[in-house]
């Protein structure tokens, strides 16, 4: 069962904010200290933590915060979000990286935005997250979550790989390509769009299947509802095939391996400052143009 996109206005005052900073990034670390000091002056408890990949950054934080503020690029934000989804705490990113699609607050804006947030001028939206299970000989060998996408792609050698796609228990496509991207609406503006996939508004409860350089181009990008039964099978006999989670963690696959996908139990909860919108972000980041 998928999550419907929701935007909810929150009225509960924020009394505790966790600040997660990108590791080995002096600018992010200094910003974290500056924000913590500013919050303390505003009467808000601030807990500062350095992000540790593949670990829950809130594991030793008590009581749990009302908001998680992530200082870094989109990669840090995605990694931190993936490990804290089960906490069901809203996240907000301050951009210390390059694109900053998810880390929506620019460094120069943080004080103004945080003051608005403390004044209650924000909402929270929920976005669908992808959960996958990799099976080998009928047995699960790996499970995981993806905020943006799961890519099934060739390895080091530049050659096509053979993959099959099943939808609702029926075989719906076979392709030879460099691979395939299964993306959430959040991830539709990441690897998927680079491979020719569509931009999907986060209000749409769906996943996108986008081939990477398909041979003869007969398999077009496909948007499916998030409650559909979706599977990708590796049918390549000789080549190296890799499963990659959010562009951060990789796992080698074997012939016959099967990946099943479904909507994750917990959605991504994003805090949205008043005045921010999905389309304005598309314009700001160069995905749409204005006259």
C-alpha positions as semicolon CSV with decimal commas, in nm:
position;residue;x (nm);y (nm);z (nm)
1;X;0,000;0,000;0,000
2;X;0,148;0,333;-0,099
3;X;0,158;0,658;0,091
4;X;-0,047;0,947;-0,035
5;X;0,145;1,270;-0,058
6;X;0,051;1,482;0,241
7;X;0,138;1,833;0,346
8;X;0,041;1,910;0,704
9;X;0,078;2,232;0,895
10;X;0,235;2,169;1,235
11;X;0,152;2,387;1,533
12;X;0,354;2,216;1,805
13;X;0,640;2,445;1,914
14;X;0,986;2,311;1,840
15;X;1,178;2,267;2,165
16;X;1,457;2,030;2,057
17;X;1,643;2,022;1,724
18;X;1,913;1,770;1,631
19;X;2,183;1,905;1,399
20;X;2,355;1,641;1,184
21;X;2,669;1,767;1,010
22;X;2,864;1,621;0,722
23;X;3,175;1,440;0,841
24;X;3,515;1,595;0,765
25;X;3,357;1,915;0,633
26;X;3,492;2,216;0,828
27;X;3,232;2,458;0,691
28;X;2,944;2,229;0,791
29;X;3,096;2,174;1,135
30;X;3,132;2,549;1,193
31;X;2,778;2,611;1,070
32;X;2,654;2,344;1,309
33;X;2,819;2,517;1,603
34;X;2,682;2,855;1,492
35;X;2,329;2,721;1,458
36;X;2,345;2,539;1,792
37;X;2,453;2,862;1,966
38;X;2,179;3,061;1,791
39;X;1,914;2,806;1,890
40;X;2,034;2,809;2,252
41;X;1,984;3,187;2,259
42;X;1,633;3,133;2,123
43;X;1,559;2,889;2,407
44;X;1,567;2,576;2,191
45;X;1,770;2,270;2,286
46;X;2,022;2,174;2,016
47;X;2,198;1,837;1,989
48;X;2,497;1,837;1,753
49;X;2,609;1,512;1,588
50;X;2,858;1,426;1,312
51;X;2,698;1,206;1,048
52;X;2,813;0,844;1,040
53;X;2,709;0,660;0,722
54;X;2,497;0,347;0,774
55;X;2,429;0,441;1,138
56;X;2,130;0,600;1,306
57;X;2,259;0,943;1,405
58;X;1,988;0,967;1,672
59;X;2,066;0,636;1,841
60;X;2,197;0,799;2,160
61;X;1,980;1,113;2,156
62;X;1,719;1,138;2,431
63;X;1,463;1,272;2,430
64;X;1,417;1,252;2,055
65;X;1,414;1,588;1,874
66;X;1,119;1,755;1,705
67;X;1,327;1,825;1,395
68;X;1,645;1,693;1,234
69;X;1,854;1,959;1,062
70;X;2,108;1,812;0,818
71;X;2,410;2,021;0,716
72;X;2,578;1,890;0,402
73;X;2,492;1,803;0,044
74;X;2,211;1,587;-0,089
75;X;2,424;1,275;-0,033
76;X;2,457;1,345;0,339
77;X;2,088;1,426;0,361
78;X;1,984;1,102;0,188
79;X;2,216;0,890;0,401
80;X;2,096;1,049;0,725
81;X;1,731;1,028;0,620
82;X;1,753;0,661;0,526
83;X;1,884;0,567;0,870
84;X;1,632;0,778;1,066
85;X;1,309;0,710;0,872
86;X;1,175;0,485;1,147
87;X;1,194;0,776;1,392
88;X;0,919;0,955;1,195
89;X;1,084;1,293;1,263
90;X;1,077;1,568;0,997
91;X;1,406;1,661;0,830
92;X;1,533;1,987;0,686
93;X;1,858;2,028;0,492
94;X;2,099;2,321;0,483
95;X;2,300;2,301;0,161
96;X;2,676;2,263;0,200
97;X;2,715;2,079;-0,130
98;X;2,664;2,152;-0,501
99;X;2,311;2,092;-0,633
100;X;2,120;2,097;-0,306
101;X;1,785;1,970;-0,435
102;X;1,688;1,811;-0,104
103;X;1,896;2,041;0,113
104;X;1,662;2,325;0,025
105;X;1,795;2,594;0,260
106;X;2,101;2,781;0,135
107;X;2,378;2,852;0,384
108;X;2,319;3,228;0,379
109;X;1,949;3,182;0,460
110;X;1,955;2,956;0,764
111;X;1,893;3,220;1,032
112;X;1,593;3,372;0,853
113;X;1,444;3,032;0,773
114;X;1,496;2,895;1,124
115;X;1,334;3,203;1,278
116;X;1,029;3,151;1,056
117;X;1,020;2,785;1,156
118;X;1,038;2,867;1,527
119;X;0,748;3,108;1,462
120;X;0,546;2,816;1,326
121;X;0,567;2,914;0,961
122;X;0,620;2,573;0,805
123;X;0,447;2,252;0,704
124;X;0,551;1,887;0,681
125;X;0,512;1,671;0,373
126;X;0,542;1,295;0,339
127;X;0,706;1,129;0,039
128;X;0,712;0,769;-0,074
129;X;1,027;0,568;0,000
130;X;1,137;0,258;-0,191
131;X;1,203;-0,072;-0,012
132;X;1,372;-0,359;-0,192
133;X;1,462;-0,723;-0,131
134;X;1,732;-0,906;-0,328
135;X;1,662;-1,279;-0,359
136;X;1,899;-1,553;-0,469
137;X;1,770;-1,906;-0,529
138;X;1,444;-1,801;-0,371
139;X;1,602;-1,677;-0,050
140;X;1,639;-1,311;0,057
141;X;2,007;-1,213;0,090
142;X;1,978;-0,836;0,119
143;X;1,711;-0,581;0,206
144;X;1,729;-0,205;0,202
145;X;1,567;0,134;0,160
146;X;1,615;0,402;-0,104
147;X;1,517;0,766;-0,076
148;X;1,604;0,837;-0,441
149;X;1,652;0,517;-0,636
150;X;1,787;0,169;-0,684
151;X;2,001;0,117;-0,995
152;X;2,073;-0,222;-1,150
153;X;2,363;-0,166;-1,387
154;X;2,671;-0,304;-1,556
155;X;3,002;-0,316;-1,377
156;X;3,346;-0,199;-1,488
157;X;3,331;-0,338;-1,842
158;X;3,139;-0,125;-2,094
159;X;2,894;-0,387;-2,218
160;X;2,518;-0,435;-2,223
161;X;2,350;-0,651;-1,959
162;X;2,028;-0,849;-1,986
163;X;1,746;-0,767;-1,745
164;X;1,377;-0,857;-1,722
165;X;1,094;-0,662;-1,560
166;X;0,785;-0,813;-1,399
167;X;0,473;-0,616;-1,303
168;X;0,193;-0,766;-1,097
169;X;0,334;-1,115;-1,152
170;X;0,358;-1,092;-1,531
171;X;0,665;-1,042;-1,744
172;X;0,634;-0,697;-1,900
173;X;0,971;-0,625;-2,051
174;X;1,310;-0,762;-2,150
175;X;1,598;-0,535;-2,230
176;X;1,965;-0,516;-2,309
177;X;2,103;-0,194;-2,171
178;X;2,360;-0,039;-1,941
179;X;2,106;-0,096;-1,667
180;X;1,781;0,018;-1,513
181;X;1,682;0,278;-1,250
182;X;1,384;0,233;-1,017
183;X;1,316;0,581;-0,875
184;X;1,082;0,740;-0,626
185;X;0,921;1,077;-0,710
186;X;1,193;1,234;-0,493
187;X;1,458;1,055;-0,698
188;X;1,299;1,134;-1,034
189;X;1,523;1,445;-1,054
190;X;1,839;1,244;-0,984
191;X;1,987;0,953;-1,184
192;X;1,653;0,875;-1,349
193;X;1,620;1,212;-1,522
194;X;1,982;1,185;-1,644
195;X;1,883;0,855;-1,808
196;X;1,584;1,018;-1,979
197;X;1,312;0,961;-1,721
198;X;1,032;1,206;-1,635
199;X;1,009;1,449;-1,344
200;X;0,743;1,313;-1,106
201;X;0,567;1,548;-0,866
202;X;0,596;1,416;-0,506
203;X;0,216;1,427;-0,480
204;X;0,206;1,131;-0,718
205;X;0,232;0,803;-0,529
206;X;0,437;0,609;-0,783
207;X;0,771;0,469;-0,891
208;X;0,949;0,524;-1,223
209;X;1,128;0,253;-1,422
210;X;1,392;0,414;-1,644
211;X;1,630;0,217;-1,871
212;X;1,991;0,333;-1,899
213;X;2,099;0,350;-2,266
214;X;1,873;0,065;-2,388
215;X;1,978;-0,111;-2,708
216;X;1,732;-0,026;-2,991
217;X;1,544;0,192;-2,739
218;X;1,226;-0,018;-2,732
219;X;1,180;0,001;-2,353
220;X;1,059;0,350;-2,262
221;X;1,047;0,499;-1,910
222;X;0,744;0,369;-1,725
223;X;0,560;0,518;-1,424
224;X;0,377;0,264;-1,208
225;X;0,173;0,298;-0,886
226;X;0,373;0,234;-0,571
227;X;0,142;-0,049;-0,465
228;X;0,216;-0,243;-0,787
229;X;0,408;-0,568;-0,758
230;X;0,742;-0,487;-0,925
231;X;1,047;-0,708;-0,980
232;X;1,371;-0,692;-1,180
233;X;1,556;-1,014;-1,271
234;X;1,919;-1,038;-1,374
235;X;1,938;-1,264;-1,679
236;X;2,294;-1,184;-1,775
237;X;2,515;-1,494;-1,790
238;X;2,861;-1,343;-1,827
239;X;2,873;-0,978;-1,731
240;X;2,911;-0,804;-1,398
241;X;2,581;-0,663;-1,268
242;X;2,562;-0,433;-0,966
243;X;2,275;-0,322;-0,743
244;X;2,332;0,032;-0,615
245;X;2,124;0,195;-0,340
246;X;2,088;0,573;-0,364
247;X;2,424;0,591;-0,542
248;X;2,595;0,513;-0,211
249;X;2,597;0,140;-0,142
250;X;2,664;-0,131;-0,399
251;X;2,613;-0,507;-0,403
252;X;2,717;-0,756;-0,677
253;X;2,445;-0,966;-0,837
254;X;2,449;-1,309;-0,995
255;X;2,253;-1,456;-1,285
256;X;1,900;-1,535;-1,173
257;X;1,899;-1,287;-0,884
258;X;1,563;-1,120;-0,838
259;X;1,490;-0,780;-0,679
260;X;1,139;-0,708;-0,557
261;X;1,025;-0,355;-0,478
262;X;0,751;-0,208;-0,266
263;X;0,655;0,109;-0,084
264;X;0,841;0,132;0,248
265;X;0,654;0,131;0,576
266;X;0,781;0,475;0,677
267;X;0,768;0,776;0,445
268;X;1,027;1,048;0,415
269;X;0,903;1,342;0,623
270;X;1,031;1,678;0,499
271;X;0,986;2,006;0,679
272;X;0,889;2,271;0,423
273;X;0,935;2,640;0,509
274;X;0,642;2,860;0,410
275;X;0,680;2,992;0,057
276;X;0,877;2,693;-0,069
277;X;0,727;2,477;-0,344
278;X;0,827;2,187;-0,565
279;X;0,798;2,391;-0,884
280;X;0,996;2,685;-0,746
281;X;1,272;2,439;-0,658
282;X;1,266;2,301;-1,013
283;X;1,316;2,652;-1,145
284;X;1,589;2,739;-0,893
285;X;1,784;2,422;-0,966
286;X;1,756;2,456;-1,344
287;X;1,503;2,181;-1,422
288;X;1,251;2,437;-1,547
289;X;1,313;2,777;-1,700
290;X;1,127;3,104;-1,671
291;X;1,118;3,390;-1,919
